[in-house]
Amino acid sequence: MELLAPVGGFEQLQAALTFGADAVYLAADRFGMRAKAANFSLEELPRAVHAAHERGVTVHLACNVLMMQQDLASLPAFLEQVQAAGVDALILGDMGAFALAQRHAPACELHVSTQASVANAEAAKLWHSLGATRIVCAREMTLEDIADLRANTPASLEIETFVHGAQCMAVSGRCLISSYLTGRSGNQGACTQPCRWSYALEEEKRPGIYFPIEEADGDSFILNAKDLNMAAHLDALAEAGVDSIKIEGRNKKAFYVATVVRAYRQALDEGYSPEVERELLSISHRPYSTGFYFGEPEQATDFDGYEQQTMHVADVVETVEGEGDIQERLFARCRNRFAEGDMLEVLEPHAPVRQVVVKGLCWHPEGEAGGMRPRPQAVAVANRSCNLYSFTCSTPPLAGSFLRTRTYRRSARHG
C-alpha cells in the first residue's frame, strides 16, 4: 500500500520525504481544506514538486473546498498553473471543478475527495466512468463496506482511505458548526474545529449551573471525536483492497509528520510492533480509536484533551567533523528548552530511536547582515527559539533528524 503523508509547508514536506512517505498531499494558497496551513504559493509549487520527484515521491494537490460560483472564474487558470508545476494528481470534491480539471489539467490524475462522500460501489463506478482514477473513501465506511466496494468496482480504480489523525464529526467532513458559531466555513478550509471544544448543558430555569454532556449506550452522540489510529490493522486494510493509506494533518508541524510517517513506514515494512505503538503514543494526540472501520466509533467522554510523551526540542541541521582530539559537533535549531547534561532522544529515518547526552553546549549567535558571525558562546541552557546551538556527539544523527525529550503532558478539560 502507498503511504500518503500530509504536507502543510516546506518543513513538513522535507520531513515526509526524509521519513519514508511514498506520496504527499498538499495545497496551494487557494481551494484547499486547510486554509490555516502555510501551504504553497503557485510560485513555490514547482520547487516543492521537484523536491518530491527527486525522491520518487508523487504529489497530490487538494482542490476540494465547497466551490462557489465566484470560485470557478479563477479555477481554469489555477489548474493550468498547477499542471505546469508538475503535480501528479488533483483531489477534487466538486463535479464542476472535476469537469474543469479534465479540460485545463488533462495531464493530472483525478482523485475524488472524501468531501464527495463516496460510500458505495455505484457512486465509485460513476466517478470512474467520468475519468477518476482514485476515490478517497467516505470516513463512515467500515472495513466490510470497503471490501464490498473493492469487489464491485474496476481494478483500475484505486481506493484511498484515512488511517490516522483527526476525524470530523459530520458526514465526511461536511460540517456547518464552524460556519454557524464563528462565521468561518469548514467547507472552504477555515474550520475552527468547534467539534473539539468542551460543551455543557445549561437548564433554562437554573442559569449558571452546568451539566456535562456524556454518552451512554444508545444515547446521545456528542462531538468530541477521538483521533483515528489504524496502525495495528494495516493487514486488514490491505485485505479489504485499499491501495493507499492517508495520514491526516496538514496543519501539523514537521515533527508530528516525521513521527507518524516513520511509525507507519515501519508498520508497513516490518509489521505492527510495540515500538510503533510507543511512537504513536509519544506524539501529541487525543484518545485513539479505529473510527468507523469496525462499527460505530467511541467518543472521548472521560477525557477530551491532548496528551503526549515527548517534547520536540531541536531540529538537526548538520554535523561537523572533529580534528585530532576534538569530537564531532552536532548543530541543531532550538525549538524548545534543553540544557547541558540532558539526555535527548534522536528521531531519525530508518533507524531505532537512540539517546545522546548534551555536552559542551554552545550558542551560535546570528551575525548582522553582511557582517562576520560572532564567536560561539558556551551556555548552560538552550532557550532561544530558532537559534542555532551545538554540542559534541560521538555518533551524530543525519541532518533532518529531530531531537526530543521524554515528558508526559496532558491538556485535560474534564474527566
C-alpha positions as CSV (number, residue, x, y, z in Angstrom):
1,M,0.0,0.0,0.0
2,E,1.1,3.6,-0.7
3,L,1.8,5.7,2.4
4,L,0.4,9.2,1.8
5,A,1.6,11.9,4.1
6,P,0.2,15.4,4.8
7,V,2.3,18.4,3.9
8,G,1.4,21.9,5.1
9,G,4.6,23.7,4.1
10,F,8.3,23.1,3.1
11,E,9.4,21.9,6.6
12,Q,6.6,19.3,6.6
13,L,7.5,18.3,3.0
14,Q,11.1,17.7,4.0
15,A,10.0,15.6,7.0
16,A,7.7,13.5,4.9
17,L,10.3,12.9,2.2
18,T,13.0,12.1,4.8
19,F,11.0,9.7,6.9
20,G,9.5,7.5,4.2
21,A,6.4,8.8,2.5
22,D,5.5,7.3,-0.9
23,A,3.3,10.2,-1.8
24,V,2.4,13.6,-0.3
25,Y,-0.7,15.7,-0.4
26,L,-0.6,19.4,-0.2
27,A,-2.5,22.6,-1.2
28,A,-1.8,25.8,-3.0
29,D,-2.8,29.1,-1.5
30,R,-6.4,28.6,-2.6
31,F,-9.1,25.9,-2.9
32,G,-7.6,23.6,-0.2
33,M,-9.4,22.4,3.0
34,R,-6.7,23.6,5.4
35,A,-6.5,27.4,4.9
36,K,-4.5,27.9,8.2
37,A,-1.6,25.7,7.0
38,A,1.3,27.5,5.4
39,N,0.5,25.9,2.1
40,F,2.4,26.7,-1.1
41,S,2.1,29.7,-3.4
42,L,1.9,28.9,-7.1
43,E,5.4,30.3,-7.4
44,E,6.7,27.8,-4.7
45,L,4.8,24.8,-6.0
46,P,7.3,23.8,-8.8
47,R,10.1,23.7,-6.2
48,A,8.0,21.5,-3.9
49,V,7.1,19.1,-6.7
50,H,10.7,18.9,-7.9
51,A,11.9,18.1,-4.4
52,A,9.3,15.3,-4.1
53,H,10.0,13.9,-7.6
54,E,13.8,13.8,-6.9
55,R,12.9,11.3,-4.1
56,G,10.5,9.3,-6.3
57,V,7.5,10.7,-4.4
58,T,4.3,11.7,-6.1
59,V,2.4,14.9,-5.3
60,H,-1.3,15.2,-4.9
61,L,-2.9,18.6,-4.7
62,A,-6.1,19.2,-2.7
63,C,-8.6,21.3,-4.6
64,N,-11.6,20.2,-2.6
65,V,-13.3,23.1,-1.0
66,L,-17.0,23.8,-1.5
67,M,-16.9,25.6,-4.8
68,M,-19.0,28.7,-5.1
69,Q,-19.8,30.3,-8.5
70,Q,-17.3,33.0,-8.0
71,D,-14.5,30.4,-7.4
72,L,-15.0,29.0,-10.9
73,A,-13.9,32.2,-12.6
74,S,-10.3,31.8,-11.5
75,L,-10.2,28.0,-11.4
76,P,-9.2,27.3,-15.0
77,A,-6.0,29.4,-14.9
78,F,-5.2,28.0,-11.5
79,L,-5.5,24.4,-12.8
80,E,-3.3,25.2,-15.7
81,Q,-0.6,26.6,-13.4
82,V,-0.8,23.5,-11.2
83,Q,-0.4,21.2,-14.1
84,A,2.6,23.2,-15.3
85,A,4.2,22.8,-11.9
86,G,4.2,19.0,-12.4
87,V,1.6,18.0,-9.8
88,D,0.7,14.3,-10.3
89,A,-2.9,14.3,-9.1
90,L,-5.7,16.6,-8.1
91,I,-8.0,15.8,-5.2
92,L,-11.5,17.1,-6.1
93,G,-14.9,17.0,-4.4
94,D,-17.0,19.2,-6.7
95,M,-18.3,17.9,-10.1
96,G,-17.9,21.3,-11.7
97,A,-14.3,21.6,-10.6
98,F,-13.8,18.0,-11.8
99,A,-15.1,18.9,-15.3
100,L,-12.8,22.0,-15.4
101,A,-9.8,19.9,-14.3
102,Q,-10.4,17.5,-17.2
103,R,-10.2,20.4,-19.6
104,H,-7.5,22.5,-18.0
105,A,-5.2,19.9,-16.3
106,P,-5.5,16.8,-18.5
107,A,-2.1,15.6,-17.5
108,C,-3.1,15.2,-13.9
109,E,-4.8,12.2,-12.4
110,L,-8.2,13.0,-10.9
111,H,-8.9,11.7,-7.3
112,V,-12.3,12.1,-5.7
113,S,-12.1,13.7,-2.3
114,T,-13.7,12.3,0.9
115,Q,-15.7,15.5,0.7
116,A,-17.7,13.9,-2.1
117,S,-18.9,11.2,0.4
118,V,-18.3,8.2,-1.9
119,A,-19.6,5.3,0.2
120,N,-20.9,2.7,-2.3
121,A,-19.7,1.0,-5.5
122,E,-22.3,2.6,-7.8
123,A,-21.1,6.1,-6.8
124,A,-17.5,5.0,-7.3
125,K,-18.2,3.5,-10.7
126,L,-19.9,6.7,-11.8
127,W,-16.9,8.8,-10.8
128,H,-14.6,6.3,-12.6
129,S,-16.7,6.5,-15.8
130,L,-16.2,10.3,-15.7
131,G,-12.4,9.9,-15.5
132,A,-11.5,9.5,-11.8
133,T,-8.5,7.2,-11.2
134,R,-9.0,7.0,-7.4
135,I,-11.6,7.6,-4.8
136,V,-11.0,8.6,-1.2
137,C,-13.5,6.6,0.9
138,A,-16.1,8.4,3.0
139,R,-14.9,8.2,6.6
140,E,-18.2,6.5,7.6
141,M,-17.3,3.3,5.7
142,T,-16.5,0.1,7.6
143,L,-13.8,-2.4,6.5
144,E,-16.6,-4.6,5.2
145,D,-18.0,-1.7,3.2
146,I,-14.6,-1.1,1.6
147,A,-14.1,-4.7,0.8
148,D,-17.5,-4.8,-0.9
149,L,-16.7,-1.6,-2.8
150,R,-13.5,-3.1,-4.0
151,A,-15.2,-6.3,-5.2
152,N,-17.7,-4.4,-7.2
153,T,-15.5,-1.7,-8.9
154,P,-13.0,-1.9,-11.7
155,A,-9.4,-2.9,-10.6
156,S,-8.2,0.3,-12.4
157,L,-10.0,2.4,-9.8
158,E,-7.7,2.9,-6.8
159,I,-9.1,3.1,-3.2
160,E,-7.6,5.5,-0.7
161,T,-8.6,5.8,3.0
162,F,-7.7,7.7,6.1
163,V,-5.8,5.7,8.8
164,H,-4.6,8.3,11.3
165,G,-5.4,11.7,12.7
166,A,-8.3,14.0,13.5
167,Q,-11.8,12.9,12.5
168,C,-14.6,15.3,11.5
169,M,-17.9,14.5,13.3
170,A,-20.1,15.4,10.3
171,V,-20.7,13.3,7.2
172,S,-17.2,13.0,5.7
173,G,-16.4,16.5,7.0
174,R,-19.3,18.4,5.5
175,C,-19.8,20.3,8.7
176,L,-21.8,23.6,9.3
177,I,-20.9,24.1,13.0
178,S,-17.8,26.3,12.4
179,S,-19.8,28.5,10.0
180,Y,-22.7,28.8,12.4
181,L,-20.6,29.6,15.6
182,T,-17.7,31.6,14.2
183,G,-18.6,32.6,10.6
184,R,-15.6,30.6,9.3
185,S,-16.5,27.8,6.9
186,G,-15.1,24.4,7.4
187,N,-16.1,23.5,3.9
188,Q,-13.9,26.3,2.5
189,G,-10.8,25.4,4.5
190,A,-11.3,27.7,7.5
191,C,-12.6,25.3,10.2
192,T,-12.1,26.4,13.8
193,Q,-12.8,22.8,15.0
194,P,-15.7,23.6,17.4
195,C,-16.5,19.9,17.5
196,R,-13.4,19.6,19.7
197,W,-14.4,22.3,22.2
198,S,-15.8,21.3,25.6
199,Y,-19.6,21.8,26.0
200,A,-22.0,21.6,28.9
201,L,-25.8,21.9,29.1
202,E,-27.4,24.8,31.0
203,E,-31.0,24.3,32.0
204,E,-33.2,27.3,31.2
205,K,-34.5,27.7,34.8
206,R,-31.2,27.1,36.5
207,P,-28.8,29.6,34.9
208,G,-25.2,29.2,35.9
209,I,-25.5,25.5,36.7
210,Y,-23.8,23.4,34.0
211,F,-24.2,19.7,33.3
212,P,-21.5,17.8,31.4
213,I,-22.5,16.2,28.1
214,E,-21.7,12.5,28.1
215,E,-22.7,9.4,26.1
216,A,-24.2,6.1,27.3
217,D,-25.1,3.1,25.3
218,G,-27.8,4.0,22.8
219,D,-27.9,7.6,23.9
220,S,-26.6,10.9,22.6
221,F,-23.6,11.0,20.2
222,I,-22.0,14.4,21.0
223,L,-18.9,15.8,19.3
224,N,-15.5,15.1,21.0
225,A,-14.3,12.7,18.3
226,K,-11.3,10.6,19.2
227,D,-8.2,10.6,16.9
228,L,-8.1,7.8,14.4
229,N,-5.3,5.2,14.6
230,M,-5.3,2.1,12.4
231,A,-1.6,1.2,12.6
232,A,-2.4,-2.2,14.1
233,H,-4.8,-3.1,11.3
234,L,-2.9,-2.4,8.1
235,D,-3.1,-6.0,7.0
236,A,-6.9,-5.9,7.3
237,L,-6.9,-2.7,5.2
238,A,-4.7,-4.4,2.5
239,E,-7.0,-7.5,2.5
240,A,-10.0,-5.2,2.0
241,G,-8.4,-3.9,-1.2
242,V,-7.1,-0.5,0.0
243,D,-4.3,0.9,-2.3
244,S,-3.3,4.0,-0.4
245,I,-3.4,4.8,3.4
246,K,-3.6,8.5,4.3
247,I,-2.5,10.4,7.3
248,E,-4.5,13.5,8.3
249,G,-2.6,16.6,9.5
250,R,-1.8,19.3,7.0
251,N,-2.0,21.8,9.9
252,K,0.6,19.8,11.9
253,K,4.2,20.6,12.4
254,A,7.2,18.8,10.8
255,F,8.0,16.9,14.0
256,Y,4.5,15.4,14.0
257,V,4.7,14.5,10.3
258,A,8.1,12.8,10.8
259,T,7.0,10.8,13.9
260,V,3.7,9.5,12.4
261,V,5.2,8.8,8.9
262,R,8.1,7.0,10.4
263,A,5.8,4.8,12.6
264,Y,3.5,3.9,9.6
265,R,6.5,3.2,7.4
266,Q,7.8,0.8,10.0
267,A,4.4,-0.8,10.4
268,L,4.1,-1.3,6.6
269,D,7.7,-2.6,6.2
270,E,8.1,-4.7,9.3
271,G,4.7,-5.2,10.8
272,Y,3.0,-3.6,13.8
273,S,5.1,-3.7,16.9
274,P,5.3,-2.3,20.5
275,E,7.7,0.3,19.1
276,V,5.2,1.5,16.6
277,E,2.6,1.8,19.3
278,R,5.0,3.7,21.6
279,E,5.8,6.2,18.8
280,L,2.2,7.0,18.1
281,L,1.5,7.5,21.8
282,S,4.6,9.7,22.1
283,I,3.2,12.4,19.7
284,S,0.5,14.9,20.7
285,H,-2.9,13.2,20.2
286,R,-6.4,12.8,21.6
287,P,-7.6,9.4,22.7
288,Y,-7.2,6.9,19.9
289,S,-9.9,4.8,18.2
290,T,-10.4,2.9,15.0
291,G,-13.1,5.2,13.7
292,F,-15.9,3.6,11.8
293,Y,-13.8,0.7,10.5
294,F,-15.2,-1.9,13.0
295,G,-18.6,-0.2,13.7
296,E,-19.7,3.0,15.4
297,P,-16.8,4.9,16.8
298,E,-16.5,5.5,20.6
299,Q,-16.5,9.1,21.9
300,A,-14.0,10.6,24.3
301,T,-16.3,11.2,27.2
302,D,-13.8,10.8,30.1
303,F,-11.0,12.9,28.6
304,D,-11.2,15.1,25.6
305,G,-7.9,16.9,25.6
306,Y,-4.5,16.1,24.1
307,E,-1.7,14.1,25.6
308,Q,1.9,13.4,24.6
309,Q,5.0,11.6,26.0
310,T,7.7,13.5,24.2
311,M,8.6,17.2,23.6
312,H,10.3,18.3,20.4
313,V,13.4,20.4,21.4
314,A,15.5,20.8,18.2
315,D,16.0,20.1,14.5
316,V,19.3,18.6,13.4
317,V,20.9,21.0,10.9
318,E,24.3,19.4,10.3
319,T,27.3,17.8,11.9
320,V,30.9,19.0,11.7
321,E,33.8,16.5,11.8
322,G,36.3,17.0,14.6
323,E,40.1,17.1,14.2
324,G,42.6,15.4,16.4
325,D,41.2,15.2,19.9
326,I,38.2,17.4,19.1
327,Q,34.9,15.5,18.8
328,E,32.3,15.9,16.1
329,R,29.8,18.6,16.8
330,L,26.1,18.4,16.2
331,F,24.4,21.6,15.1
332,A,20.7,22.0,15.9
333,R,18.0,24.6,15.6
334,C,16.3,25.1,19.0
335,R,12.5,24.6,19.2
336,N,12.1,24.1,23.0
337,R,14.3,24.4,26.0
338,F,17.1,21.8,26.6
339,A,20.3,22.0,28.7
340,E,23.8,20.8,29.3
341,G,23.7,17.2,30.6
342,D,20.2,16.5,29.3
343,M,19.5,13.1,27.8
344,L,17.9,13.6,24.4
345,E,16.2,11.1,22.1
346,V,17.1,11.1,18.4
347,L,14.3,10.6,15.9
348,E,15.9,9.7,12.6
349,P,14.7,7.9,9.5
350,H,15.0,4.2,9.1
351,A,16.8,3.7,12.4
352,P,15.8,2.9,16.0
353,V,15.3,5.7,18.4
354,R,18.6,6.3,20.4
355,Q,19.9,8.7,23.0
356,V,22.5,11.4,23.1
357,V,23.8,13.4,26.0
358,V,24.2,17.2,25.6
359,K,27.9,18.0,26.4
360,G,29.8,21.2,25.6
361,L,26.7,23.2,24.7
362,C,27.3,26.3,22.7
363,W,25.1,29.1,21.3
364,H,25.9,30.4,17.9
365,P,24.5,33.9,17.6
366,E,23.4,35.2,14.2
367,G,25.6,37.9,12.8
368,E,24.4,41.1,11.4
369,A,23.6,41.1,7.7
370,G,26.8,41.3,5.7
371,G,28.9,41.0,8.9
372,M,31.0,38.2,10.4
373,R,29.3,35.6,12.5
374,P,30.1,36.2,16.2
375,R,32.1,33.6,18.1
376,P,30.0,30.8,19.7
377,Q,29.4,31.1,23.4
378,A,29.4,28.3,25.9
379,V,26.0,28.2,27.7
380,A,24.2,26.0,30.2
381,V,20.8,26.2,28.6
382,A,19.4,26.3,25.0
383,N,16.4,28.5,25.3
384,R,16.4,30.9,22.3
385,S,13.8,29.6,19.9
386,C,15.0,29.1,16.3
387,N,18.6,29.9,17.3
388,L,21.5,27.6,16.4
389,Y,23.2,25.6,19.1
390,S,25.8,22.9,19.0
391,F,27.2,20.2,21.3
392,T,29.6,17.2,21.0
393,C,28.3,13.9,19.8
394,S,30.3,10.7,19.1
395,T,27.7,9.4,16.6
396,P,25.9,12.4,15.1
397,P,22.4,11.8,13.5
398,L,21.7,12.8,10.0
399,A,20.6,16.3,9.0
400,G,16.8,16.4,9.0
401,S,16.5,14.3,12.2
402,F,14.8,15.6,15.3
403,L,15.8,15.8,18.9
404,R,13.2,15.3,21.7
405,T,12.9,14.8,25.4
406,R,10.8,12.3,27.4
407,T,8.0,14.1,29.2
408,Y,4.3,13.5,29.9
409,R,1.9,16.3,29.2
410,R,-1.9,16.3,29.3
411,S,-4.2,19.1,28.5
412,A,-7.3,17.8,30.2
413,R,-10.6,19.6,30.0
414,H,-12.7,17.2,32.1
415,G,-12.6,13.7,33.5
